[in-house]
């Protein structure tokens, strides 16, 4: 939490004024019982109506002052808390934007979304509440004891004893229930998981006729949940009754002890009412504090999670890199003895990979799941740095480029076809803000997407739902290909991005890419032999190693792995169709 | 559904606990009354202490004793009341959740396929909590609030009518103030929650797809968009937070006016000797307590409204028509032969978009049927019909010679082995996952099945072997490994008919070849339906169904269809186009 406090720096004034005015309000509140005591002891005893009116006007005045102070406090607290959250969020986003794929893998993007949204909100609530209320309760407690002390030193002891007992009770209850509530949350997560599981997997559950078993398991979980909730409930149900009993016990003591003081004449009747009043104010303040503790604990937990994100260092930068000029005659992309392993992975995902790809060439990359195909292509835009060897683009080490220059050269079509909320046009402008309409239409045409986009009444301005949900999987894939093409990249990477297409569309797509991307270096990652067959060069990956490179014909003759892939997927005629 | 109707049905859910509810109400009443009686006793106690030398100790002792008993009774009844509320709430929560979950299991696929799981999850988790909490807590608060107001009035009237009038006249002001503020802040709140929603979706999109953002060097543009929303959120957030937090101080101010009013009038009465000082203290105490429920009531009412809204969403779910139950005389199909026949079958998901119009197909036991066609042509529809996830609208589907409508769903499905492209695993051990269709299977059988599909070696290498726990999305398992587990799951079942949605993504090269062989082995002698993506699978099938736009346009084997020179031939040849 401490490191996050710096985001309050621009709001120092607000962060001080807020609690200060809150305490002022509290002190006015603390004066009310004394004023009332005076009304009783002086106004009523002396039958002085003027005095009663005067004191009551004073009370109204205190009320107005209290209202003003409180409003001031709320305003500044809100300003500080919201400002704090805005700056925190902004800085957090700036930090996340600098993350490389290493950090993104480690933190998980879904978790980062939660950090940016609900965690920051929790922290914001915490700051707001702390500024507004956290100081108020202790201040009221201390103030009430102080006021009691000015009335009777002896009776202050009862106050101290009562506060001690109340604090212990509240502390114990909060402390024992917090972990139980955390457990409740965990079981609730299981409930959610089971519902999701059974919803998503409804076909399998019913295919195997396991509905009854699933329902029984679910009931067991909800039974656990109920038991745990009841346990927590049993303990927290004691909070109000116990504190109530304690305060009334204290009042009984005040009356008994007070009776002797009043008899002696050292305490007046009005002062007795003030003491009883203070006792009740203490109760209210402590209970408010207990409720606050729960919110603040939650905010603290969120703050720690946010801090963890800040604590993650950015492992790759492009700082100090100058724009690079392409070296004449060099291959477009070259791998030189590249070895790469992911964080904490035991075995390297790529070992000693070397190849060259020249402008205008089509490179096919084939291999089974987990053989390193995606890893290989993600080294080209320098999403990761390799541990040894080097990756070159236009003859320069990718590490020497500014990220933006390097990545603008490359059109990436990732495996997961995600579109962004907005219009088709906005999505196509992702790679190049000022892409022309012709370029977009041409990109759609090449990606075999023009037909269905033109069918939509709004054409390029057709709305896209978040994630592109309003398009089918195949349509999404074709749109993501168009998105990459619209920026007219020098290098196009298709990472298994035709998996949802039937083989006819897939073939048409590949033909169009071949015809319409003259001069573009194209990487096609696929598990289908038919998709890479026509490539100028095929890289065959097996368990992170390059099992072979060359044309279909060469590989089919010389590369065992490649031949097996082909034979399992293609017929004899297909295998030889290109010979 | 009107609120009254919703409420009526809610009451039905609570009905089994009516005695507990009655007990709760009685205890709430006791708590309110004793809580309100205490200030009177305190007032009397103070009256016993007039001044120096004027203290009646005997009277004070009696009063103090009574106060202690009253406080103890209050605490006790409040405690038991809290326990009862908890008990009822959590019990009702469990009842409703279980019932909703059981309903989920019989919902038709037309419902499941057309909605996101998030909707169901929020109903079964959040809505149930909100409904039970809101309703019971809201109800108790409302009840005790109203009780407190009435009882306080009664107690006050019993002491002094005129001072009571002062309280009654001023209090509604705080109610009005709170209402006024709530109305004014409503629009600000809406703006804030809209902006916050905007922020959440932007962050979900951008940060959730950060890798794509980076691939397109979109970071700066994303940050600009983010800052725009962030600034707006800050501005409207400050306003909404500030104005909503006005309510408390404002009503507190009105309360202090009430307090002062009672103070003046009470003091003036006391001067005339019409009330005692102790009674004045009781009054001041009441003035505080009386206004509190008024301030809370508006909050309680919104909570109750929310609870009713949640209950309505739950009823909506429960009212979703379930799949029709199996006929009473439905057949238990124990020994399926593997024959399948469609007779003039017609089906569509939406009445206005006809899909399958008149399908006739006879499949003999042991035949292999490949289903091919372009993306989105409805290949999975056939799976849906075979498994009876959906029912035909016209015509008949016969399995082993019996119409499927006359067979119990469980026994029909037990005859099938299904492997879908979306590999679904349950959070649990590998063992549990493979034995999903046959929970009573022995460990040996499971291992045997895993060996047959070449999953044994990778399972053995896992941390706890067959007892390794996998999470819902399969965790560290690769797509291929998950696929193997799903195949093993069917292998264990030994079904008469296989339904396979061939994976478009393959398992690593070597394993895939073996799995293909294992599949061949499994398919031998069994009827199988394969949604095929691989030409080799298609070519080796007895019958190929070529689908286009939801319709079956061609039926025949590879040679016949090529010879025919229709859609299939065109599709097949496009493969070789240069």
Interface residues (C-beta under 8 A of the other chain):
Chain A: X25 X32 X36 X39 X40 X43 X44 X47 X49 X52 X53 X55 X56 X59 X60 X62 X63 X64 X66 X67 X70 X71 X74 X75 X77 X78 X79 X81 X82 X83 X85 X86 X89 X90 X93 X94 X96 X97 X99 X101 X104 X109 X110 X112 X113 X116 X117 X121 X128 X132 X188 X191 X192 X193 X194 X195 X196 X197 X198 X199 X200 X201 X202 X203 X204 X205 X206 X207 X208 X209 X210 X211 X213 X214 X215 X218 X219 X222 X223 X225 X226 X229 X230 X233 X234 X237 X238 X240 X241 X242 X244 X245 X248 X249 X251 X252 X255 X256 X258 X259 X260 X262 X263 X264 X265 X268 X269 X270 X272 X273 X276 X277 X280 X367 X368 X369 X370 X371 X381 X383 X403 X404 X407 X408 X410 X412 X414 X418 X420 X421 X430 X431 X433 X466 X467 X472 X473 X474 X487 X496 X499 X500 X501 X502 X503 X504 X505 X507 X508 X511 X527 X530 X534 X542 X561 X564 X565 X568 X569 X570 X571 X574 X577
Chain B: X35 X38 X42 X45 X46 X48 X49 X50 X51 X52 X53 X54 X55 X57 X60 X63 X64 X67 X68 X70 X71 X72 X74 X75 X76 X78 X79 X82 X83 X86 X87 X90 X91 X93 X94 X97 X98 X101 X102 X104 X105 X106 X107 X109 X112 X117 X120 X121 X124 X125 X196 X199 X200 X201 X203 X204 X205 X207 X208 X209 X210 X211 X212 X213 X214 X215 X216 X217 X218 X219 X221 X222 X223 X226 X227 X230 X231 X233 X234 X237 X238 X241 X242 X245 X246 X248 X249 X250 X252 X253 X256 X257 X259 X260 X263 X264 X267 X268 X270 X271 X277 X280 X281 X284 X285 X373 X374 X375 X376 X387 X389 X409 X410 X413 X414 X416 X418 X420 X424 X426 X427 X436 X437 X439 X472 X478 X479 X480 X489 X493 X504 X505 X506 X507 X508 X509 X510 X511 X512 X513 X516 X533 X534 X535 X536 X539 X570 X571 X574 X575 X576 X577 X578
